[in-house]
Amino acid sequence: MRPSPALAGGGRTVANLLSATEWMLPSPATQVHTISVLPSHSPPSPPHHFAFSNLTTAPKRNGGKGEEEGRPRFEVVRDDLLHPLANGNKARKLDALLPLLRRRGATDVVRAHRCIPLHPALITSCFSNLMVTCGGCQSAHAAATAVHCAEWGMRPHILLRGEQPDIPTGYNLISLMFGNVAYASRSVYAHRDEMLYNHARKVAGTGGTVLWADDISKEDFVLDEDNGCEIGSRRVVIIKEGAGDVQALLGVIRLVEYLYNLSSFHEHENVHVVVDAGTGTTAVGLALGAVCLGLHWRVTAVMLADTLERYKEREKSLISDFKKLCHNNYHEMVGENDIGDSLVEWVERFSPRRFGKVLNGEIALCRQIAQQTGILLDPMYTLAGWEQAVDLCVGDSRTKVMLDYNVLGGEKNMLFRNNATKPNNGTLRYGWQVGLIAINDGLVLRSQISRIFRRYFRGKSYYVDLLDLFNEVEFQTTSGQLLDQITTNEGRKDLNKYRRIVEYKTAYYSFYLPVACALLLFGESLDNYAQVKHILVEMGVYFQSQDDYLDCFGEPEIIGKENYGKSDPACVAKVKDLYNELHLQRVFSEYERESYEKLISAIEAQPNEAVRAVLKSFLHKIYKRSK
């Protein structure tokens, strides 16, 4: 490996800085896929007139030679595969920051233990390390921060813009699962720094301290041996929106060093890096990494969420903070490559639009790319970088083009939405068609149940009963789903079979499980609440029957769907006429009234007032609902 100018210069080079840094990711390694660009002879039509082939994953034919030979191609850095829940450059930007925070907290605990004899149970409460950050309701940064902080034993407090959605999905769901989430109105969120600081002060409490992540590197990390430790005090660190902090640059620079050492990049003098820009931090980190390593790499960032002036202002601020981080060694690190405060080429996307708007044909193009390459793009974020990379590699075959691909945009990442796999006219009703990897994603999520239980309930008297409850309800629910899938119309009325399906598919997990969990946590034996279980199961059967009724008679604008087998208006009219002939609305109205009266009677017979209140609240939420 030839030494770059920076590495040959001596002093505190970037190699010294990276080697002295503790990292969150065990390795900077990532997959790099080669994409071949082919002329397309099928829709979508121009300007999307290309087809694509993933040469890394496609089976080798004709000794690796074929129609892709000599075609334009570009490399895709698959950072979307770094983590099952929190991937993309979000992990890169936390790579150096989280270990720094944990190490600082651990040092404080050790120092306190030396100064004051502490009981082991109190050690973890001394100088608790907490974190506050913010993002949009479907922020990938917020979700990644929540997941990685939880894995590293820190408590993330997350402020999300807007109102809490009725049904959490995508990154919002992940943030809720692993972080302490609060919602801020748009007017409050507009003043981010003030909002973050006020929330951090509230979290820190009396005697706690608040500092910004950018300020940590400027402090002396060694505590005075004579300093004591206030038991239970909190240190709260604020991370900017999108992890736009100087420490975030280090993880991206580490990636540049790794990529440069790959033979596919090391042999090329001219490399053009493309990235879609949210906050722009990744783009600045890539450009700084190239400069510090003495590489003749260009970085183009496609602006998505702000103006050119704001991106340049943020770039200048990050470079200034990086110089402070390096103290007096910045010029030694960059050698003669320092070009001031402007390293990134900021460009508009090919089809400018208001952020969040999806243009005609873009969803079809994303589907085409997924089918041809196995790479999932979304039209709001990653498609912009993909289009730029295609244009560059087609226009200049002498330059090696690299796309730093991150992760699906939050608003479109709806893999956790209920009914996400139900077909509707041959397509998915919600979300993206993700392929067989979704099965493993589901298993990853399922595995978290036992891990959460072990972390929070091991040692509790009800630990085994809680595990047994979840295992049993999981079996009941999957059995109900199986019955629903294998049951066919046998030409005869069979309400008993329908009853079994809705009882096992819905009633146990939706109605019985939450109440049973509460009873166990309160120290009760479920054997003493058999009648309560019966009431909740009957309530669940009524709820699912009601749901099926609304599929046929509910307003589509309210429930978001309608179910007549076909969307053809003539066919729908025939089915509705049949419903009217059978007087189904009257039949269901009678069933609903009878179910309500039976449930109320059974609830009133319960001796425990608190149990009666819970059961009534459940029933009143669903009785005569319209959605």
N, C-alpha and C positions, 0 to 999 in steps of 0.2 A: 504494500500500500504506500503510495507516494505521500509524503507529508504535505498537508496544506500549508499555505503561508501562515495561518494563525497557529497551527500546531507546531510549526518550525520556529516560531518566534520566541518561545520560552515564556517565562513569567507565568502569571495566573491565566492560562489559556482556557478555552471553553472545555477542553478535556479535563483539566484540573477541577473546574467547577462541577461538571457532570459526575466525575468520579467521587467527589466529596459529598454528593447529594444522596440522601436516602429516598427511595422511590416507593410508591404505592404498588405499581405494576411490577411483577417479578422480572419481567424482561420487556425491552422495547419492541420485541419482535411482533410482526403483523404479516398477514398474508398480502401478497401483491398479485393481482390477476391481470393478464394481458388481454385486451379487447381489440378484436379486428373489426374494422369498419368496412362494410360491403355495400354496394349499390342495392337499393330495394326495388323490387318489381311488384310490390303489393302495398295496400294501404297500411299506415296512414300516408297520405300524399304529401308532396312538398309543402313546407320546408323540411318536414321530417322524412326525407327520402333515402334513409340509410337503413340497412339491416346490420346486426351485430353478432359476433361470435366470441365466446369466452374461450380463448386458446388454452387457458390454464386448466379448466375443468372439462372441456370437451374431449371426447375420446379421440385418440390419435388415429387418423386415417391416412393411408398411402405414405407411411413413414413420416407423418407430420406435414406433408405437402398436400396442397389442394387449392381450392378457390381462394383461400386466405393468403396464399403466397404472394408477397409483394404488395399487399394491401396496406393502407394506412392503419396504424394501431396506436393505442395508448395504454398506459399502465393505471390500474386502479388500486389505491391503497385501501385495503378492506378493514379499516378500523371499526366498522360496524360489527365485526365478529369478536371484538375484545371481551365482551361480557354478555351473558344471556339477558340481562335486564337493562344495564346502563352501559351503553357502548358509544362508539364514535369518539370525536375529539374531546367529548366531555370528560372521559377518563384521562386523556392526555393532560388536560388542563388541571386536573386534580392530582396528577402523578407526584409532583414534588410538594404540593401544598399540604395534603393531609398528613403525611409522615412528619412534616415539620411541626404541625399543630399537636399531634399526639406525642412527639418526642418532647416538646416543650411542657406539655401537661405531665408526662411521666417524670421529667426532671424535677418539677415542682413537688410531686408526691414524694420522690426519694429524698429531696432536701428537707421537706417537712418531717419526714420520718426520722431524719438524723437530729433535727432540732428538738422535736417534741415526741416523746414515746407515744405512739398511736396504736390503738387496737386495730388489727387487720381490717375489720369491717368498716373502719372510718377512713382508711387510706383512699379508697376510690371516691369518697365524697369531698376530699380536700383538693381544692383547685380543680373542680370538674371542668372538663373541656367541652364547651358548647359552641355551636356555630349558627349564624343567622345568614340567610341569603334570600334571594327573591327571583321571581320569573313569572311568565304568563301562566295561565291556568293549565296549559299543556306543555309546560317548559321541560325540554329534555335536560337542561342543566339542573333544574330543581330535582328532577327524578334521579339523575346520576349522583348528585350530592347526597340525597337521602339514602340511596343504596350503599354507596361507598363509605359514608360516615357510619352507617349502621354496622357494616362489616369491620370497621376499624374501632368500634367501641365508643363512638362519639354521638352526641345527640344533636341532630340537625333541626333547626327551627326555620321553617320556610314560609315566606309571605308570597302568596299567589295573587295575581291581579284579577279583579272581577269578583263575581259571586260564585259560591259553591254550586256546582252542577247537581241536579237531582240524581243523576246516575254517573258515578265516577268511572272514567274509562281512560285507556292509554296511559300517558305519563302522569296524568292527574291521579289515577288510581295508584300507581307506583309511589308517588310522593306521599299519598295518604297512608300507604302500607308501612313505609319505613321512616317517615319524618313526622315532626309535629307541625301541622299545617294550619295557617290562619289565612284569611282572605282579606284583601285590602281593596277599597273602592278605587276606581280609576283616578279620581281627583286626588286621593291620598298617594296613590302609586306614582303620580306624575312627579312628585318630589321624592325620588328614591332614596337619596342619602339621608334626608331627614327622617323618612319612614323607617329605614333600616336601623338608624341609630336609636330612635325612640323605642323600637321593638327590642333591640338588643339590651337597652337599659332596663326595660321591664323584665326581660329574661334573667339578667344578671342579678337583679334584686339589690337590697341594701348590702353594701360592703363588697359587691362584685365589681369586676372591671370589664371595660369594653374597649376593644381595639380593632382597627381595620387590618385586614390581611396584609396590605401593602406595608404596614408599619412594623411587622414582625421582624423582617430581615434587618431592620435598622437597630434593633435592641440587642443588648448583651444577654446571651442566653444563660449565663452562669449566675446563679443566685449567691448572694452573700451568705456565708456560713452562719453569720450571726442573726440573719433574718428569720423570723418565725413564720408560722403559717396559721391563718385563721381557718378553723375547721368549718367546712361547708361553704366556703367562699367560691364564687364562680368566675371563670374567665370566659368571656364570650367574644368570639372572633366574627367579624363581618366579612363575608365574601361578596364581591360585587355581582351584579346581574351578569349571567353568562360566564362567570369566573373570569371577569376581565381584570385580573390582578397580575402583577409582575411575575409572581411565582408560577403562574400558569404557563408563562413562556418557556420555562425550563423543560417541562415535559414534552413540548412540541419540538424544542431544539434537540432533545434526546432522540426523538423520532427521526429528525433530519440526519443525525449522525449514524443511526442504524441503517437508514436507506442508502446513504452514501457508501457504506461498506458492502452493500450488496453488489454483486458483479454486474447486474443489469443496469445499475446506475453509475457505478464507479468507472465504467468504461466510457461514459458519455460526458463530454465537456458541457454540452448545451442541454440543459434540462429545464423544461417549462412546467411549473407547478400551478395547478388550478384548484381553487377551493371556493365553495359558496360561503359568503360572509354574513353571519348574524351580527355578533358584536365586533368581529374583525380580529379578535385576539389570536386565533389560530393562524391567520394569514401573516400577522406581524411576527409570530413565533417562527414560522417557516422561513420568512425572509431573514430574520436575525440569525437563525441557525445556519443558513447558507453563507451569510457574510462572515460569521465567526469561524466557520470551517474553511473559508477561502474558496467557496464553490461559485462557479459562474451559473448559478441557477436564477431564473426569473420566477417571480410569484405574482400571479394574477388572481385577484379576488373579485367575485361577482357580487355586487352590492344588492342586498335583499331588503334590509330593514331600516335604512337610514340614508341621509344625504351624503354626497361626496365630502362636503366640508366637515361633517361630523366624523366620518371615518378617518379622514386625515388628522383631525384633532385628536382622536383616540390613539391613532398610530404614534403621533408625536409624544403624547403623554406616556405611552407604554415604553417607547424607546428611552425617554428621559428617566423613567423609573428603573429600567434595566441598567442604565449607566450607573445609577446610584447603588443598585444591588451589587454591581461589580467593583464599586469603590473606585480606586485609581487605576484599575487594571483593564478598563474597557478598551482603551486604545491599543494595548498589547494584544487583546483578544482578537480585535478586528483587523489589526495591521493597517495596511493601506486601503482596506476595503470599505472604510467608513464613508458613507455618502450622505451623511446628515440625518434628517428626521423623516425622510421619505424613501422607503424601501419597497413598498407594495404598489403594484399597478391596479388601481381600483377601476372597475368597469361596470356599466349597466348590463343587465341580462338582455338577451336578444329581443325578448318581447316585454318591455317594461310595463309594469302594472302596479296598482295599489297592492301593498303587501297582503297576502292571504287570498288573492283572487286567482282562480284556476281558469285557464283559457281552453276553448274548444280543442279537442284532439290530444290534450296533454295527458289525460288519464289513460287513453288508449295507447299512447306512446310509452308510458311507464309500464303498462301491461306487456307490451311488445318486448321491451328491454328485459323485463323479468323472465319472460318465456324463452328468450334467446340467449341470455347470459346468466340467469340465476341471481342477478343483482336487483334489489328492490329500491326503486327511486320513488320520490314523491314530487308532485308538480310544483310545490311551493318552495322547496329548498334544493334538494340534491339534483333535480333535473336541470336547474340553471347551470350548475358546474359541469354536468355531463355534456350539455349542448356546447359549452365553451371549449371543453376538451376535444370534442369531435371536430369542431371548426378549426382548431389549431393544428391537429394532427393531419387533417385533410389538406390544409393550406401550406404546411411546411414539413416535409418528410425528413428533413435533416435534423430537426429538433425532437428530442424525446419528451413527450408530453406525459405528465403524471397528474392524475386526479386524486386529491385527498378526499376520499369519500367517507362521510361520517355516519349519518343515521337518518332514518325516516323522520320527517317533520312531525312534531307532536300532535297537531290537529288531525293528521291523517292516520296516526298510529292507533287504530281502534281494535287491536287484537283481543282486548278483554271485554268487548261489548257482548252482551247476551245475544244468543241466536246468531253469532258471527259466522256460523258455517251452514246456515239454512239456505238452500238454493232458492232463487227467485228468477225465473226465466233463464236459467242456466248461468246466472252470475251470482256473486255474493251480495246478500242484502246489505251487510255492513262490512266495512274494513277492506283489507287487501287479500288477494289470493296468495298465500305465502308458501304453499307447498307442504311437503311432508315434515319439514323442520318444525312446523307448528306443533306436531305431536310431542316432540322433545321439549319444546317451550312449555307445553302444558305439564309435562312431567317435572320440569324444573320448578314451576309454580307449586305443584302438588307437594314436592319435597320440602317446601318451606313450612308446611303446617307442623310437622314433627319438630323441626328446628326451632320454630317459635315457641312451641310448647316446652321444649327442653330448656330454652333460655329463660322463660318467665315463670314456669310452673313446677319445674323439677324440685322436689323436696316438699311440695304441698301435699296435703293428705288426699286431695282429690285428683292428683296427677294421673294415676292409672285410669280412673273412671272417666276423666276427660278424654284421654286418648281412645279409650274403648268406645265412647260415645261418637266421636268423629269417625272412627273406622266403621262403625255400624251404619251410621247415616250415609257415609260415602257408598257403602255397599248397596244400601236401599235405593239411593238416587241413581247410581249407574244401572241397577237392575231395572228401574223404571224407564230409563232412557233406552235400554235394550228392548224392553217390551214395546215401547213406542216405535222403535225402528223395525222390528220383525213382525208386528201385527199388520195383517192385511184385511181388506174388506171381504168378508166371507159370505156376504149376501144375506146376513141375518142380524137382527137386533141383538147386541151383546153388551149391555151396559155394565155387566160385571167385569168384563175385560177392561172397559174404559175406566172403571172405578180403580182397578189395580194399577193401571198406568198412572193416573193423576195422583194417587196416594203415594206411590213410591217415587215418582218423578219429581214431585213438587212439595207435597205436604211435609215430609220429614225434615228436609233441609231448610225450607223457607219458614216454617212455623214452629215445629217442635224443637229443632236444634238451638235456636237462640235462648228460648226459655229454659231448656234443660241445662245449658251452660250456666245461666244465671243461678239456677238452683244448686248446681254443684259448687260453684264458687262461694255460695252462701252457706255451704256445709250441709246441705240437705241430701237425703238419699232419694234417687229417682224412683225407687220401688214404692215410695209413699205417695207418688203423684201419677199413678196409672190413669186416673180419670182425667187429669189435666192433659196428659198425653193424648187421650182419646179426643178431647175437645179440640186440641190444636190440629190433630190430623184431619178431623172433620172440617175444620176451618180452612185447611189447606186444600181439601177436595173442592169445597165451595169456591175458593179463590181461583183454582185452575179451571173449573167449569165456567166461571164468570169470564176468565181470560179467553177461553175458546168462544164463548158467546160474543164477546166484544170483537173478536176477529171477523165475525160475520155481520154484526149489526152496529159496531162502533163507528164513529166518524173517523175516516182515514186521517183527516187533518189533526185529530187529537191523539189517536193511538199510534199513528205513523205507519199503519199497514192495513191491508184488507186481504181476505182469504176467500176466493171463490174458485180456486183451481186454475182458472185462466183469467188473463186481464182483458180478454175480448169483451166489449160492452154487450154484445148480443148474448154471449154465454153467461155473463154476470146477471143479466136481466132474467134469464131462464131459471137460474139458481135462486134468485130472490123471489120469483113467483112461486117456486116450490116451497121455500121457507114460509111464505104467507099461507099457502094451502095447508101446511102442517101446523099453522098457528104457533110457530116456535117461540115467538116473543112472549105470547101469553103463557106457554108452558114454562119458559124460564122464569117469568115473573112469579108464578106460583111456587116454583122450586126455590127461588131466592127468599120468598117470604117464609116458607116452611123451614128452610135451613136457618134463617136468622132467629126464628122463634125457638127452635130446638137448642141452638147454641146459647142463647140468652138464658134459657131455663137451666141448662147444664152449668153455666157459669155462676148463676145465682146460688146454686147448690154447693159451691165450694166454700169451705169454712174459713180460708185464709183471705183476709181483706185485700192484702197486697196482690195476691195471685188473681183475685177477681178483677182488680183494677187493670192489671197487665192484659188479661184476656179480653176485657171490654175495649181497651184501647186498640188492640189488634183488630177486633171485629169492626169497630167503628171506622177504622181507616179504609176498609175494603167494601163495606156494605154500600150497595148501589153506586159503586164507583163508575166513572165513565172513561178511565184511561189506566 
